[in-house]
């Protein structure tokens, strides 16, 4: 077992240190330049997209809205990594790591836009709604199934199974620490609650996450804002420390700046998943009139996760007197900081916060696995087996030591990310064209509608009308004038 762990650790260190960080940042810069810094200059349009009224399907029913898909994506982005990952970044990379985490999020927003727009373009219609993601856009455009199958398998393994075990372990540990609850009993409760949700289908998942994610996010952000306000005199010094550590002469001379960059980028990308290929599975479920709308929404998800939620954790820790270089590590540092700010009762609040964050990650991770399972083998038996496996892993996570499981999760995620990044590097041009098409229609005062024929070279597109004239005869854009439609044609 020790030999296997060493091999896995060696592979992980190589992939995450020398391959993934370079690819993620490099592509983030490339996408940002090609789209003329759209993640900054189009902020007004990005915020507008999340509140866009969802269109009706041809039978008059509503599918998953942009906002619901946003919360499904947020459910897997926001989790224990936001509280433990930031603490680790501060421990290893110092305060400067927080700046580089922000930097990675801004660049990662462009990658998130590209992959989520592609997920919308290549999505497919099923009995339960829309599905899609990297597995779909890789195969449909390239005609090759094997890379898609490998990707789908790794996301099922990591998000659907292994990560859910990690989340359960975090929940049970927190409740055991705060309340002395038996991990087995807590594991049974989490397993039953998950079963009630996952056997209800994607609509119930969307409804659940739409309620729980805002509650957990507002709760956690409110605590952070309280800490910032009550310690406002120390905030300038904390910010100065972040920027000084990110660019300081001492850090450059001592090599510390490299450590800060590496850990900030790694933890930021791990937290917001931009470019990993996981969030597009949620983006594909939305019913929107143009793929770019959902690309904007998922881009906003990256900003929300890292620039807001991760920053909350950073300030909770930095505005306390807890030593990040001491014996405490990871989530323990955040717990100690919370206790220092709020008193001994803070561990109870944090236990419930961890529960909401981690459990919503379980729900979102399950859906990612389900979407990719149907891509590999769409059958009711396979789905039943997968659901049972998810519940088993959740229960397993309640009682297991998960060091080897974390290592396996890192490895499967690394393979998944490499495949997706190579794919979006080649397919990104279709997202660029979609963005141009969207903005051209906005300039005409239209509510943008996408047609497959608008972008030359698309293959395997199923859910978008290819002929504008026939599409207009069956669709109506409320409030648009006939002369505006003629301009579009």
N, C-alpha and C positions, 0 to 999 in steps of 0.2 A: 504493500500500500504506500509506503514511504517513497519507493521508486516512482510509482505512478504520480504521486503528488509533485515530486521534483520535476518530472517531465512536463506536467501540466503547467507548473509555475514558470519553467524555462520558456515554454512556448508563449505563455501569456505575456511575460516580460518583453519578449522580442516583438510580438505583435502590437502591444499597446505602446511601447516606448519608441519603436523605430518605424512602424508602418502606419498605425491608425491615426496618431496625432498629426503626423505629416499630411496624410491624405485628407483628414477632416479639415484642418486649417487651410491647406492648399486649395481644396475645392471651395471652401467658404470664401476665400479671397477671390477666386476665379468667378464664382457666381455673383458675388457682390459687384465686381467691376463690370461684368457683362450686363447686369440688370441695373447699372448706374445707381447703386446704393439705394435700391427701392425699399429696403427694410427700414430706412430712416426717412427718406423723402416722401414715402407714401403712407406715413403713419395714420393720417386722417382717413384714408381709404381702407386701411387695415382695420381700424376700429369700427368703421361703418359696416364692414362685412359680417361681423359677428352678430349684429342685430338685424341683418337682412331677413326679411320675411321669406320663409321657405315656400317654394312653389308647390302646386298640387300635382300629383301624378295624374295620368290619363284617366284613371278610374275615380279620381276625386279625393283620394286618401292622402294623408301626409306621411312622408317618410321621415327618417332621422334628419333633424334640422342641423344647420351649421353650429348652433350653440350646443346642441346635444353632442354632436361629434367632437366639439372642442372639449367638453367635459369628460368624454370617454378618453380622449388623448391626455387630458390633464390628470385623470385618475391614475394613469401609469407613470406619468412624468413626476408627479408630486408624491413622494413617499419617504421612507426612512432615509433615503440618500440625501434628501434636502437637509435633514437634521444631523445625520451622522457624517455624510460625505463632506459637507462644509467644514465640520470640526476636524476631519482628517486633513483636509487641504490646509487649514490653518496650522495644524500640528507639524506637518511635513514641509510645507512651502512657505509658512509665515503669512503675515497679513497681505503681502504682495500677491499671493495666490488669488485673493478675492478679485483684484483688478483683472487678472488674466482670465478669471472665470467669467467676468462681465464681457471681456473682449471676445471670448469664445462664443458667448451667447449671441452677440451682435452678428458675428460672421455666420454662426450656425443658423441664424434665422433665415438666411438666404438658402442654405441647403434644405432646411425644413420646408420652405416654400416650393422649391423645385420638386422634391420627392412627393409632397402632398398634392401638388397640382398634377403630377404624373399619375398618382393613384386615382384621382378623379377622372382623368381622361380615359384611363383603361379599365375602369370599374365595370362590374357585371351585375345584372339584375338576378336576384334569387327570390324564392318564395317569401323569405324573411326580410327582404330589402336589398340594398346594394352591398357588395363586397368588393374588396380590391386590396392593392398593396404591391410591394416589390415583386412578389411571386407572379403577379398578373402582368405588370408592365414589362418585366424582363422577358417572359415567354411570348407575349403577344407581339412585341416589336421585333424581337430577335428570332422568334420561331424555335428557340431552344428551351426544352423543358427541364433538363437536368440541373442548371444553375438555380432555377426557380424552386425546384424540389429541395435542393440543399438549403436554400434560404428559408423556405417554409418550415423545414424540419428544425432548423436551429432556433427559429422564433417560437415554435411550439415547445421545444425543450427548455429554452431560457425563460420566456415570459409565462407560458402556460403552466409549466411544471416547477422548474427549479427556483425561479424568483418568487413564486408564490409560497414555497416552503420557507424561504428566507424571510419574507414578510410575516408569516405566521410566527416564526421563531422570535422575531422582534416584538410582536404584540404580546406573546405569552411571557417573554422575559420582562417586559415593562409592567405587566399586571401582577406578575409574581413579585417584582421588586416593590411595587406600590401597595398591593393588597394582600400579598401572600397567597394568591390563588394558585391552585394546582395546575401546572401547564397542560396536563391531560384533559382536565375539565374545560379549560379555556379553549384547547384545541378542538374538542368536540363541539363546543358552541360555535366557533368560527366555521367549522366544517358544515354544520347544519345550516347556518345562515347563508353560506356560499351556495349550498345546494338549492335553497329556496330561490335564489336569484338566477343562477345559471340555467336551471331547468325552465325558467320563464321566457327565455329567448332574448334577443338583442333589444327589443323595445323595453323590456323590464330593466335591462342593464342600463340603457340610456336614461330611463326615468329615475333609477336609483342614483346614478352618478350625478345627474343634473341637480339632485337635491343635496347629496352628501358633500360633493366637492366644494361648492360655494361655502357651505357651513364650516367645513374643516379649514378652508383657506382663510376665510374672514376671521375665524377664531384665532388661528395662529398669527396672522398679520396684526390683529388687534393687540395681542400680547406684546409683539415686537414694537409696535408703535408706542404702547404705554411705556416700555423700557426706554425707547429713544427719547420720548418727551420728558420723562422723569430724570433722564441723564443727559439732557440737551447740551449742557456745558461741556461734556466730554466728547460729543459727536465730532466737532472739528478736528480734535486730536486723533480720533480713530480714523477719520478720512485721510488726514495727513499721513498717518502711519501706513495706510494701505498704498497710497501713491508713492511715498518715500521708499517703501519696501519693494515696490514694483519696478522703480527706475533708479534707486539709490546707487551712488558710487560705491559704497561699501559692499552692497550686494553683488554688483558687477565684478568688483575686484576679488571677492571671495567665492564667486561662482554661485552664490545664493540665488541670483536672478534666474538662472536656468532652472533651478529647483522650483522656484515660485511659478514660472511659466508652465513647466511641465505638469505640476500638480493642479494648478488652477485650470488649465485647459482640460486635463483628464477628468477632473471631478465635475467641471461644468458640462462637458459633453456627455459624461455618464448620467448626469442628472436630467438634462433636457432632451437627450436622445436625438438631437438634430443630426441627420445624416445616417442614423443607425438603421433606418428602415422599419421601425416599429410603429411610429405615429401615423404613417400613411394608411395603415390598416383601419384606423379610426376615421381618418379623413375621407376614405372611400365610401363610408356609409352615409355621408350627408347627401341630401337631395338639394342641389343648387342649380341655378341656371347657367353657371359658368365655372369651370374648374378653378380658375384663379381665386374665386371667392373663398374656397376652402383652403387654398394655399396661403392666403392672407390670415385666415383664422388659425391655422397651425403655426404659422410664424409667430403670431401673437402668443400662442401657447408657450413657445420657447422663451420669449421675453418674460412672461408671467412667472414661469418656473424659476428662472435663474436670476433675473434682475430684481424680482420682488421677493419670492419665497426664500431662495438661497441667501439673499441679502439680509432678510430678517434673521436667519440663524447666525449669520456673521456678526451682526450688531448685538444680538443677544449675548454672544460669547465675548466679543471684544469690549463691550461695556460692563463686563463683570471683572472680577479679580481672579477668575479661575485660570490656573496655569495650564496652557495647552502642551507644555513640554513635560508635565509631571506624569504620574502613574496612570491617570485617567486617559481613556482613548475613545474616539468615536462618539457614539450617542451618550456615553457617560459624561463627556465634557459638556454637552448641551444640557443634560439633566442637572449637572452641578451648577451651571450658570443660571438656569431657570430657578433652581432652589434658592440661589443667592439673591436673585431679584425679587422673588415673590414669597419666600419662606418655605417651610417644610411641606406645606400643602401643594407646592408646585409640581411635585412628582405625580400627584393624582391627576392634575390637569394635563401634564405631559403624557401620562399613560393613555388618556382618552384621545389626545391629539394624535399620538402614534397609532392608536387603533383606527381612527378615521382615515389618516393618510395611508397606512399600510393596507387596510381592508379595501379601500377604493382601488389601490394598486392591484390587489388580488382580482377584483372584478374586471378591471380593464385588461390585465394580463391574460385572464381567461379568454376574453373576447378575441384578443390578438391571436391566440392559439387556435380558437375555433375557426376564425376566418381563413387561416392558413391550412388547417386540416381539410376544409372543404375544397381547397385548391389541389391538395395531393390526392385525396380520395373522398368524394362526396357521397357518404352513405349514413343512414341513421345508426347502424351498428358501430361504425367508426366513431361517430360523435358520442354515442353512449359510452364507449370504452374510454374515450378521451376525458369525458366528464368524470367518470369514476376515478381515472388516474389523477386528475386534478385534485379531487377530494382526498385521495390517499396521500398525495404529496403535501397537502395542507395539514393533514393530521400528523404526517411524518415530521414536518417542520416544527411542530409544537414540542417535540421531545428530543430532537436530534441535535448533535454537534455539526454545524453546517460549514465548517472551514473548507472541506473538500467540495461541498456543494457550491459555495461561492466561487471557488476556482473553476469548476466546470461551467458555471454560469458565465464567468468572464470569457472563457474560451469559446463557448457557443455564440456569445454576443459578438466577439471579435470576428469570427468567421462570417456571421450575418452581416456585420457592418462593412467588411471588405467587399463582399459580393454586391451589396447595395450601392456603395460608393462608386465602384467601377461602373455599375449600371447607370446611375444618374449622371456620371461624367459624360457618357455617350448620349444619353437621352435628354440631358438638360436643355438642349436646343429647342425641344418641343415646348418646354415650360416658358422659355424666353418668348417664343412665338405666341403662346397663349396669353402671356402678360401684355404683349404689344396689341393683340386683338382686343383684349379687355379694355385697355386704356383708350384705344381708338373709339370704341363704342361709348365709353364714359364721356369723352370729349364732345360727342354728338348729343349728349343728354339722355342717353338710353340706359335702360337696365340691361346690362350685357347678357347676351345669349350665345352659347357656344355651339358651333357646328363643326363636325369632323372635317369637312371639306375646307375649313378656314386655314388649316395647317397642312401643307403638302408633306407627304412621306409617312403619315400615320398609318399603322397597320393594326388590325385586330380590334378596332374600336367598336363597341357594341351599343353603348347607352346614349350616344349623341347622334342626332339627325345629321346625315351627310349632305342632304339637299336642302338648301335654305328655302326655296320656294315652297316645297311640299311641307316643310316644317312650319312655316308661317301660316299655312292654311289650316293647321291643326292646333297651333298655339296662339295665345293672345297675351300681349304684354299690357297689363292694365295701365292706362294713363298715357300710352304712347300714341302719337299721331301717325296717320297714314303716310304723311310726307317723310317722317323720320324712318319708317320702315323702308320706304323707297331709297332713302339715302344709304341705309344698311345694305340693301341689295346692290 
